Amino acid sequence: MTHAYPDPTADNCKWQAIDVAARQPLPRPVTLREIKSWPELAQWELVRLPRLSVMPVPEEAWRMVMEAAQLES
């Protein structure tokens, strides 16, 4: 389990950070351009908002990206 800690780059102590790392490279990278071309994901924050660092990933979006990357979800 990853534990959050105060973000050392933020002036506001309410900001939290966590450390993440990829488990393995994707067999096939999935680009943002490709994700934006899928009408099913038009309402996902990743597609709609121009600047976003953290967001939920809906189950359908995860499944579609993993399928496009040639990985099982």
C-alpha positions, 0 to 999 in steps of 0.5 A: 500500500502506498502512503500519502505524505505532505507534498514537499513542493507545495506551499499549502500543507493540505497538498499530499503526494504519493510515490508511484512506479510502472510495473512494466512497460506497455507492449503498445503505447497508447497516446492521448491523441488515440484516447481522445479519438474514442467517443466512449471516453469523451466525458473522461476528465483526461479528454475534457480538461486541458490541465490535469494531474490527478483524476479518477480512471473509470473502469471502462476507460481502464479496460479500453486503454489496457486493451489498446495497449495489448494488456489484459485489464 
